[in-house]
Amino acid sequence: DAGVIQSPRHEVTEMGQEVTLRCKPISGHDYLFWYRQTMMRGLELLIYFNNNVPIDDSGMPEDRFSAKMPNASFSTLKIQPSEPRDSAVYFCASSSSQGYGYTFGSGTRLTVV
Amino acid sequence: GEDVEQSLFLSVREGDSSVINCTYTDSSSTYLYWYKQEPGAGLQLLTYIFSNMDMKQDQRLTVLLNKKDKHLSLRIADTQTGDSAIYFCAETEDKLIFGAGTRLAVHP
């Protein structure tokens, strides 16, 4: 298995633009998580899905953020409009209810200028 | 609520043992985890311990769990320069909650 795949690896965008981050979880995993990592706030859980259904989105900072999981092999995190304070590394992770631990992707480094 | 606390920085000499400490609040956590993050990379699962265990050893890594004090530690024996990274402690019930991470610096 290629692991959790995120794209793009790096994204630089201007304030006000829409940004879409993508994630392909490990095949067979039924949980998917989106985390954001910054120096100031560390690793924050934004939202997670179980069997493609959002379970807890209490970590989503505001209405500008939205996440979808249309099928078991794909998820997106969208920011519209983006702001400089959204600059961070965004990680996707997946896990199986039959196993333990999460497998993380390599992350998307987002810079909003 | 859930909270995980770690010291932020540890410096050790190559060949010595490193001990990274963590305290957590959620006594219902089924598993407790240690993750490693190298620069520019995602988090890699290092090891985990089930909540009914006191100790787990895996090659150079030893995890100790004190449930009474809600204290978790990771010992790395014979620390190498390749062990330089940020180490995260995490607890879980339905979702992983991470500490702020301990930056381990290994010097010759």
Interface residues (C-beta under 8 A of the other chain):
Chain A: V4 F33 G42 L43 L45 Y48 I55 D56 F91 A93 Y100 G101 Y102 T103 F104 G105 S106 G107
Chain B: Y31 Y33 Y35 A41 G42 L43 Q44 L45 Y48 F88 D94 K95 L96 I97 F98 G99 A100 G101
